[in-house]
Amino acid sequence: MSDTLAAMQRQPNDTLKLVALASIGVAVAVMGFKYAAYWVTGSAALYSDALESIVNVITALIALYTIHVASQPADRKHQFGHHKAEYFSAVIVGALIIVAALLILREAYEAYVSPRTLANLDQGLAFSALATIFNGAWSAFLITWGRRQRSPALVADGRHLSTDVATSVGVLVGLGLVIVTGWQVLDPALAALVALNILWTGMRLMKESVGGLMDEAVAATVARRIREVIATNAEGAIEAHDLKTRIAGRVTFIEFHLVVPGTMTVATSHDICDRLEAALTEAVHGAEVLIHVEPEGEAKHKGVPIV
């Protein structure tokens, strides 16, 4: 039985690793297309797009590693598990995005000071469009599936790719205007806009990741759901108070004090706790519940009333 249970627990983590590996393959393919686009055109805007694709590859590698670390069971030094490892991935990715933005701004400035003659724009746009289609499809999958699996690393990877898609579309449109109008100055201007967009994304990603590292509580809607579950599944208890929650990667920690009649047996109070843990685990994906049982003299009359 224990072997079967362990196998079931490994399956989600193994799938996450497979998705992270696939992300590396997609990122390398997209990078190849984007550098081909830059190579044949010499465009600063396409260079900025290609440079960001390097960050995509590094992001995918970091995501794979942190997912592996986060999947490791609790040990003597990390008794609450390794769930927060994925947040470090998101922070590192945010920092890399900011570095990429600064490098792109430098390239845009040099292209503005020393204008370049662009060539083979039609071929370059074709390569870039193909890369954008790949990125768009994979980004949508990562964000949707990563949220479902509560994987900050995959969601961060998907969000970065979605930004990459948006900037690539802007570059395609802008270079299309260069072909129509002949205004070469649009090329460095587009590169600068790409850099600013990437910079904003990196800063937002780092801010969100820091929230996870700082033990941020669940959203208000989830907190209400937790209270409802406690209120309707603690029959026999008096009240629940001092409810606390925190999110660590794919795990939501729920902790509260449960007040029971002083004459209640340990076995009966234990049954109530088991019932609550089962209900909360079903209502909140990845929940880990800790309940502190107290006698009725400890009631504060300001917590969760029991139905």
C-alpha angles and dihedrals in degrees: 000000000000091000091052092049092049090050091052091051092050095053098075091047092048090051091050090053092050090052090048090051090050088052090058091053093048092046093052092048092049091047089054093052093046095049089048088055091051093043096056096042109031088219118162090210092054089045089056090050091049093048091054089054089063087059088051091058093047090046091054092049092049091047091054092050096046092046088054091050093045091052093059115108122248115279139183094281096038104038094166092052132250098280096128093062091092091060089061087056091056092047092050091047090051091052092048091050090054091050090050090051091054092049091050091050089054091051091048091052093050091048090051094048093044107030116213130214108238120218138188093013092162091059092044092051091050092054091045093048091052091051091049092054091051092048095047095053094045093044092055090049095048095049095046097042095037091055091048090053092039093235112156091190095057093041090051090050091049094048091050090051091049089055089048089053092050093050092045091054089050091050092049092051093045095049089047086059090050089057092048099041103025091227102149091183089074089073098068090036090058091048090054092050090050090052094051091049091050091047092055091049093051093051092048092048092051091049092053092047093051087056089060093047089052093058096253115197124243121274118277092253092054091046090054090050091051091052091049092051092049093047094051099040104044099077109163094033125098105221145327121229143169092042111186131179137183134177122226111176109292094352128085114200115210121189131173144145118252117204116208134176112282091236094055115114122241090243093055094047088048090055090053090051091050090051091050094048092051093049094047093047090053094046098044117044112232095008121167111193130203118185124188111202118214135180119252092262087073094059114129097189091220103084132077112323114222116237 
